[in-house]
Amino acid sequence: MPRVEDDRSPHGASSGRSVKPTRFIDSVNCAIEGVLYAARTQKHMRRHFMAAMVLLLVMLFLHVTPLEFTLLTLSICFVLFAELLNTAVETVVDMVTTDYHPQAKIAKDVAAGSVLVAAFSAAVMGYLLLSKYILPVYRKGLNMIGMPGEMGAVVALLMVVVAVVILKAASGRGTPLEGGLPSGHAAVAFSIATIVSLNTQDPITSILAISLAVMVSHSRLLLNIHTLREVMLGAVTGTAITVAVLLLFRYFG
């Protein structure tokens, strides 16, 4: 149990107990407890930690230089630091009031904005440092599948639409254009992104096309039309069927 100080006013009246630790080891324990609390209660913090673990493994696998490792580690720490501050601000605001207040909303929005800025800067840093390792491998993967012909692309897209209709009919949920399992918009968006990626065989173009597909899928979540499971299944369905059809056209067409 860390020792605490009893703050008193100049007149000797107690003004409440201070939770400020008096020993260095107690300060470290409090800091660790803060990190654990954020990881336990904030799903975004847990996702940041998972992303950090994946990135560290990727850096180990790619044999990055010490300078690149240092810069990427600083970017990771910056994101985690921003998320910790965001959690602290939200906790203090909720301690003051749990009712809606414009100033409370501003405080939370600004704190969340700091996390967004940190994450964006980390993404840019990661791209600049890791692209020279990852993009050539990605290009080779696209070349292995090959460029789809016009007929193959059309058939693949039609097959995705048919598969979505069949799956929605089997699940008995939603309509062909709204709701249901899987998300038709996500399936078609990722099918088109796959076709564009294989047709151009350019990693940058592929990343941009996939980003647009992600944005289309995310819009279905924002509109509460689909669940995350339905969107993920749609993305997997669209990508898998498109790749399978294009491979069949390549080897048997």
C-alpha positions as CSV (number, residue, x, y, z in Angstrom):
1,M,0.0,0.0,0.0
2,P,1.7,3.3,-1.0
3,R,2.1,5.9,1.6
4,V,0.1,9.0,1.2
5,E,0.3,12.6,2.3
6,D,-2.3,14.3,4.4
7,D,-2.6,17.8,3.0
8,R,-3.7,20.5,5.5
9,S,-4.7,24.1,5.1
10,P,-2.5,26.8,6.8
11,H,-5.0,26.8,9.7
12,G,-4.5,23.1,10.3
13,A,-7.8,21.9,8.9
14,S,-7.6,18.8,6.8
15,S,-8.3,19.4,3.1
16,G,-8.5,15.8,2.2
17,R,-6.0,13.0,1.7
18,S,-3.7,13.2,-1.2
19,V,-3.1,10.1,-3.3
20,K,0.3,11.3,-4.4
21,P,2.9,8.6,-3.7
22,T,5.9,9.5,-1.7
23,R,8.3,6.8,-2.9
24,F,9.7,6.3,-6.4
25,I,8.6,2.6,-6.6
26,D,5.0,3.7,-5.6
27,S,5.0,6.2,-8.5
28,V,6.1,3.5,-10.9
29,N,3.3,1.2,-9.6
30,C,0.7,3.9,-10.0
31,A,1.9,4.5,-13.6
32,I,1.7,0.8,-14.4
33,E,-1.8,0.7,-12.8
34,G,-2.8,3.5,-15.1
35,V,-1.6,1.7,-18.2
36,L,-3.4,-1.5,-17.1
37,Y,-6.6,0.4,-16.4
38,A,-6.5,2.0,-19.9
39,A,-5.9,-1.4,-21.5
40,R,-8.6,-3.1,-19.4
41,T,-11.3,-0.5,-20.0
42,Q,-10.6,1.0,-23.4
43,K,-11.0,-1.2,-26.5
44,H,-9.0,1.2,-28.6
45,M,-6.1,0.9,-26.2
46,R,-6.2,-2.9,-26.6
47,R,-6.3,-2.5,-30.4
48,H,-3.3,-0.2,-30.3
49,F,-1.4,-2.7,-28.2
50,M,-2.2,-5.5,-30.6
51,A,-1.2,-3.3,-33.6
52,A,2.1,-2.5,-31.8
53,M,2.8,-6.2,-31.3
54,V,2.1,-7.0,-34.9
55,L,4.3,-4.1,-36.1
56,L,7.2,-5.2,-33.8
57,L,7.0,-8.7,-35.2
58,V,7.0,-7.3,-38.8
59,M,10.1,-5.2,-38.0
60,L,11.8,-8.3,-36.6
61,F,10.9,-10.3,-39.7
62,L,12.0,-7.5,-42.2
63,H,15.3,-6.9,-40.4
64,V,14.9,-3.1,-40.3
65,T,17.9,-0.9,-39.5
66,P,18.4,0.4,-35.9
67,L,17.3,3.9,-37.0
68,E,14.1,2.6,-38.6
69,F,13.4,0.5,-35.5
70,T,13.9,3.6,-33.3
71,L,11.6,5.8,-35.4
72,L,8.9,3.2,-35.6
73,T,9.1,2.5,-31.8
74,L,8.8,6.2,-31.1
75,S,5.7,6.4,-33.3
76,I,4.1,3.5,-31.5
77,C,4.9,5.1,-28.1
78,F,3.4,8.4,-29.3
79,V,0.1,6.7,-30.2
80,L,-0.1,4.9,-26.9
81,F,0.8,8.1,-25.1
82,A,-2.0,9.9,-26.8
83,E,-4.5,7.2,-26.0
84,L,-3.5,7.3,-22.3
85,L,-4.1,11.1,-22.2
86,N,-7.4,10.6,-24.0
87,T,-8.5,8.1,-21.3
88,A,-7.3,10.5,-18.5
89,V,-9.3,13.4,-20.0
90,E,-12.5,11.2,-20.4
91,T,-12.2,10.0,-16.8
92,V,-11.8,13.5,-15.4
93,V,-14.8,14.8,-17.5
94,D,-17.0,11.9,-16.4
95,M,-15.9,12.6,-12.8
96,V,-17.1,16.2,-13.1
97,T,-20.4,15.4,-15.0
98,T,-22.0,12.5,-16.7
99,D,-24.7,14.6,-18.3
100,Y,-24.3,16.1,-21.7
101,H,-22.5,19.4,-21.8
102,P,-21.1,21.2,-24.8
103,Q,-17.8,21.9,-23.0
104,A,-17.5,18.3,-21.9
105,K,-18.1,17.2,-25.5
106,I,-15.4,19.5,-26.7
107,A,-12.9,18.2,-24.2
108,K,-13.5,14.6,-25.2
109,D,-13.5,15.4,-28.9
110,V,-10.2,17.3,-28.7
111,A,-8.6,14.4,-26.6
112,A,-9.8,11.9,-29.2
113,G,-8.4,14.2,-31.9
114,S,-5.0,13.9,-30.4
115,V,-5.2,10.1,-30.8
116,L,-6.2,10.5,-34.4
117,V,-3.3,12.8,-35.2
118,A,-0.9,10.5,-33.5
119,A,-2.2,7.5,-35.3
120,F,-2.1,9.3,-38.7
121,S,1.5,10.4,-38.1
122,A,2.4,6.8,-37.1
123,A,0.8,5.5,-40.3
124,V,2.7,7.9,-42.4
125,M,6.0,7.0,-40.6
126,G,5.3,3.3,-41.0
127,Y,4.6,3.7,-44.7
128,L,7.7,5.7,-45.4
129,L,10.0,3.3,-43.5
130,L,8.4,-0.1,-44.4
131,S,7.2,0.5,-48.0
132,K,10.6,-0.4,-49.4
133,Y,10.4,-3.8,-47.7
134,I,6.7,-4.6,-48.2
135,L,5.7,-3.1,-51.6
136,P,8.1,-5.3,-53.7
137,V,6.8,-8.4,-52.0
138,Y,3.2,-7.2,-52.5
139,R,4.0,-6.6,-56.2
140,K,5.3,-10.1,-56.6
141,G,2.1,-11.5,-55.0
142,L,0.0,-9.6,-57.6
143,N,2.2,-10.8,-60.4
144,M,1.8,-14.4,-59.2
145,I,-2.0,-14.2,-59.7
146,G,-1.6,-12.4,-63.0
147,M,-3.6,-9.7,-64.8
148,P,-7.3,-10.5,-65.4
149,G,-8.8,-10.4,-68.8
150,E,-11.9,-8.4,-69.5
151,M,-14.1,-11.4,-69.6
152,G,-12.6,-12.8,-66.3
153,A,-13.2,-9.5,-64.5
154,V,-16.9,-9.3,-65.6
155,V,-17.5,-13.0,-64.7
156,A,-15.9,-12.5,-61.3
157,L,-18.0,-9.5,-60.5
158,L,-21.2,-11.2,-61.6
159,M,-20.3,-14.3,-59.5
160,V,-19.9,-12.1,-56.5
161,V,-23.3,-10.6,-56.9
162,V,-24.9,-14.0,-57.4
163,A,-23.1,-15.4,-54.3
164,V,-24.3,-12.4,-52.2
165,V,-27.9,-13.0,-53.3
166,I,-27.7,-16.7,-52.5
167,L,-26.2,-16.1,-49.1
168,K,-28.8,-13.5,-48.2
169,A,-31.6,-15.8,-49.3
170,A,-30.1,-18.6,-47.2
171,S,-29.7,-16.4,-44.1
172,G,-33.2,-15.0,-44.6
173,R,-32.1,-11.6,-43.4
174,G,-32.2,-8.2,-45.2
175,T,-32.9,-7.4,-48.8
176,P,-30.7,-7.6,-51.9
177,L,-29.8,-4.0,-51.5
178,E,-30.0,-3.4,-47.8
179,G,-29.0,-5.3,-44.7
180,G,-28.6,-9.0,-44.4
181,L,-25.7,-11.4,-44.4
182,P,-23.3,-10.7,-46.0
183,S,-22.9,-7.0,-46.9
184,G,-23.4,-6.8,-50.7
185,H,-21.7,-3.3,-50.9
186,A,-18.6,-4.6,-49.1
187,A,-18.5,-7.7,-51.3
188,V,-18.8,-5.7,-54.6
189,A,-16.4,-3.0,-53.3
190,F,-13.7,-5.5,-52.4
191,S,-14.3,-7.4,-55.7
192,I,-13.7,-4.3,-57.7
193,A,-10.6,-3.4,-55.5
194,T,-9.2,-6.9,-56.2
195,I,-9.8,-6.5,-60.0
196,V,-8.1,-3.1,-60.0
197,S,-5.2,-4.4,-58.0
198,L,-4.6,-7.3,-60.3
199,N,-5.2,-5.3,-63.5
200,T,-2.7,-2.6,-62.6
201,Q,-0.3,-4.7,-60.5
202,D,0.7,-1.5,-58.9
203,P,0.9,-1.6,-55.1
204,I,0.0,2.1,-54.6
205,T,-3.0,1.9,-56.9
206,S,-4.0,-1.4,-55.1
207,I,-3.7,0.3,-51.7
208,L,-5.9,3.2,-52.8
209,A,-8.5,0.9,-54.3
210,I,-8.6,-1.2,-51.1
211,S,-8.9,2.0,-49.0
212,L,-11.9,3.0,-51.0
213,A,-13.4,-0.4,-50.5
214,V,-12.8,-0.1,-46.7
215,M,-14.5,3.3,-46.8
216,V,-17.6,1.9,-48.6
217,S,-17.8,-0.9,-46.0
218,H,-17.3,1.5,-43.1
219,S,-20.2,3.6,-44.4
220,R,-22.5,0.6,-43.9
221,L,-21.5,0.4,-40.3
222,L,-22.0,4.1,-39.8
223,L,-25.5,3.9,-41.2
224,N,-26.3,0.9,-38.9
225,I,-27.3,-1.1,-42.0
226,H,-24.8,-3.9,-41.3
227,T,-22.9,-5.3,-38.4
228,L,-19.1,-5.7,-38.4
229,R,-19.5,-9.5,-38.9
230,E,-21.7,-8.9,-42.0
231,V,-19.2,-6.4,-43.5
232,M,-16.2,-8.6,-42.8
233,L,-18.0,-11.6,-44.4
234,G,-18.9,-9.5,-47.4
235,A,-15.3,-8.3,-47.9
236,V,-13.9,-11.9,-47.6
237,T,-16.6,-13.2,-50.0
238,G,-15.9,-10.6,-52.6
239,T,-12.2,-11.0,-52.5
240,A,-12.1,-14.8,-52.4
241,I,-14.6,-15.3,-55.2
242,T,-12.8,-12.8,-57.4
243,V,-9.4,-14.3,-56.9
244,A,-10.7,-17.8,-57.4
245,V,-12.5,-16.9,-60.7
246,L,-9.5,-15.0,-62.0
247,L,-7.2,-17.9,-61.2
248,L,-9.5,-20.3,-63.1
249,F,-9.6,-18.0,-66.1
250,R,-5.8,-17.8,-66.0
251,Y,-5.2,-21.6,-66.0
252,F,-8.2,-22.9,-67.9
253,G,-9.4,-19.9,-69.9
